[in-house]
Amino acid sequence: MYIQSLENTSMDQITQCFNQAFANYFVPFNATPAYLKRRWQATGVDLSLSFGVFEGQQLGGFIINAIDQWRGHLSAFNAATGVIPEFRGQRLVKKMYEKAIPRLQNTGVKQICLEVICENEKAIKAYQSVGMKIGRRLRCFAGEISISGAIQAKVKVEKQMIAQWEVYQTFWDFEPSWEQFNPCVERAREAYTIYELHQDEQCLGYAIINPQNGSIRQFAIHPDHRRRGLGKLLFYHLSKVRPKLSLNNIDDRSEATCTFLEQLGFDNPINQYEMSGRINGS
């Protein structure tokens, strides 16, 4: 059994291992190579800094790392970790990190980070064993919502071709998580549609949605224009784009946002923790 970089491993082999590892996971997966390639390109994955554990030619486990600036440091975000059933019980996640960390340090990475489902206690302990600590609790929402009476004649919903990040950031109550953050959205910009709320040429709110699957990457309303029904107007429009919507990783500390989504009728099936740790010596 040996651990090495995944830079020369085919997406077909990685996908096969991925689907075996997540066959009985909290959220079922049946991924295709094209799906994983597309998602990981947006996330910023670097397979030369991702690692797998092999027995002969068989891939039995993996850590997929994305590299980018995060909270002031060059960081490695664990976009996926999996071990197939017959390879489990050997502390392979820790062993893969022990192989990965020196390589990450050599490329200037200062911290490692990830998201993990709150109930996944085994995974949390494995990540704590390499120095990561629990940070924010993130809530995930999904469902078909019903909104009536949300039309406001003076406020227009308009498509935008270019994201106004400097404007949007002034609306935020919390910083988006890694895969919802601006660079990841930009790397997959062709997949998303941006809608803005306008009144008298002023932007009062926005949402970024994947119209193919209803995934909302970001949304926010101008702090001075809340409690006017603008959020309902925005989601009324989004529900016409795609009836079933989802939003991942809403900061649990943003009570107003969570309450708003619950009042719209969203379910909250899954919650995650952000975890992170500085690499020793960095």
N, C-alpha and C positions, 0 to 999 in steps of 0.2 A: 504494500500500500504506500502510495506516495502522493505528495501535494505539489501542484505546479500551476502556473498561470493558465488562463483559459484562452489566450490570444490565438492559439492554433487549434482550438476545439470548435467543431462545426456547430452552427445554431441548431441543426437537427438533433445532435447529440445532447446539447444543453437543454433543449426543449423536452426531449424524452425524459431526461433526469428530472427536470422541473415538474412535469406532470406526475411522475411517480412519487416525488417527494411531497406534493401537495394533494395527493389523491383523497386523503381523509382530513383535510385541513378545515379550519373554522369557516373559511370561504372557499367553496369548491372552484378548482381551476381545470380547464381543458384548453391550454394555450396552444397556439400555432407558432412556428418560427417567425412568421411575418409579424404577428402581434407582438411578440417579445422584442423583436428587433426594433419595431416602430416605437414601442413604449420606452425601451431602454435608451434609444437615441435621444428622445426628448428628455429623459432623466439625466443624461450626461454620462452614461456608462462607458467605461474604458475596460475592455476585456483583458488588456495587457496587465491591468492592476486588479483583476478579478481572479479568483483561485478556485480550483476544484481538487477533490480527493479521488484518486484513481486506484483501481485494482486491475492490473494489466491494462487493457484498453477500455474497461468499463468506468464511466463517470458515476460516482456514488454520492457526491455531495458538492456543494458550491457556495461561494459568497460572491455576489455580483456587486461591484463597487462603481459608483458614479463619482466623478471628481469635479468640484467647482468651489467657488468662494461661498462661504456660509458663515454669517455672523462674524465677519472680520477675519476669518481664517480659511486657508485652503483646506478643504475637508473631503473625506471619503464617506459618501452616503451609501449604506448597504441597501441596495434596491431589491435584493432578494437573497434569502438564505434557505437552503434546503438540503436534507439528507434522506436518501431513500431508505425504506424500512430495514433492509438487511445490513445496512452500514451503521445503524444507530447504536447508541450505548457505548461509544468509544470517544466521547468528548471531541468530536471532529470539528465542531464549530470553533472551539478554542484553539485547536491545532491549526486550522486554516488561518485564523487571525494571527497566530504566532508566526506563520509563514508570511502573511500579508504585510504586517506592520513594518518590518524593516524596509520592504520595497516601497511602501507608502512614504515612510520617512525620507527615503532617498530622493523622492520626487517633490519634497517640500510640503507634504500633507501634515497638518498640525493637529487635526482631530478626526475622530471617527464618529459616525452618527447613524441613526436608523429609526424606524417606527416598528412597534411590535404590538400585537393585539393584547389587551390588558389581561385576558384570562390565560395567556400562553406563558405559564409560570416557568416551564423548563427553559424556554428560549430566553426569558428575562434573566434567569440565573446564569445562563451561558454568556450572555452579553455583560453581565456584571462581573463575571470572572476575568474579563479582559479590560476592565476598568471603566465601563460605561455606567452612567447613573440615569435614573428616571427623571425626566423633565416634565414637559407639559402633558396633560391628558387631552386627547383629541377625539371629538365625536364625529361619527359618520352618519349621514342622513340619506334616506331614499324613499321614494314613493310617488304615487300619483296624487296630485293635489287638486282641490276644487276651490276656485276663487270667483266670486261674482261681485259686480259693482265696482270694479277696479279701474274703470276708464276715467281719466282726467283730461279734458279737452285741451287744457293749456300746457300739458306736459307731453312731449313727443318721445317715442321710442325709436331710435335711429341706429342703423348698422354703422360700424366704424371699421375702416381698413387698418388703421394704425393705432396701437395701444398708447394711451396717454399715461404712461406709468407715473410720471411726476405728479399728475393730478390725482390718479387713483389712490396713490399711497397716502394722500392727505385724508382720505375717507376711511382708512382702515382702523378697526378697533384692535386688531391683532395681526401679527406677521404670518403670512401663509407658510405652510409647511413646505418641505423640499420640492415635491412633485407639483405643488400648486404655485410655486414661486415664479417670478417673472422670467428668469432665464429658461426654465423648462417649458413654459408656455411659448416663448419665442422660438425655441428649437422645433416645436411642432405647430407653428403658427397656422399652417395651411389647414389644420384639422379643426380650428376653432373659429367661432363667430363672436364678435364683440358687439354688445348692445349698450347704448348709453341713453340715459334719460336727459332730455334737454328742455329747458324753459328759458326763453329770451336769450338764446345762444349760450347759456350757462349749463355745464354738465352737473347734474344733481345726483347721478348714480350710474352704475355700470354692472354688467355681468359678462363673463366669458364662458361660453358653452361649446361643447362638442355636439353639434346637432345630430350626429350619427348615433350616439348612445345616451344623450341627455346628461352627460357629466358636466357639472358646473365647476370650473376651476377656481374662479374668484367672483365675488359680488360684494358691493358695498354701496351705501347711501351717504351722501354729504351729511356730516354731523349737524349742520344747521337746518337741514330740511327733512329730518326724520319725524315720524308720527304724523305724516300727512297722507299716508297711503301709498307712498312712492315704492316701497318695497313690494307691496301687493301688486301694484301696477307692473313692476318689472317681472315678477314671477308669473303673473297672468300671461304676459307675453311669452315667457319662456315655456310655459306649459302648452302653448299653442305650437311652439317649435317642436317639442317632444313631450308627449304626455307623461312618461315616466322619467323622473329627474333624480339625480344623485349629487351629493356634496360630501366630499371626504375632508376630514381633518379640520373641523371647526374647533377652535380653541375653547375648551370647557369653561375657561374663566370669562368668556364673553357671554354673560347670561342673557343679555338682550338679544343677541343673534340666535342663540339656542332656543329661547322662548319663542321668538318670531317663527322659526322653522317648525317648531312643534305646533304652534297655532295654525300654521298653514296645512297641517295634516301629515307632515313627514314622519316616518318611523326612524328610530335610532337603533339599528340592529347591531352595530359594532363600534367599539371604542378602542383607541390605541394610545400608547405612550410614546412620546419622543424620548430617545435615549442618546446620550453623547458622552464622549470622554476625550481628554487630551492625550495625545500619544506621548509616552514617556520620553523625556529628553528634548521635547519640542517647545 
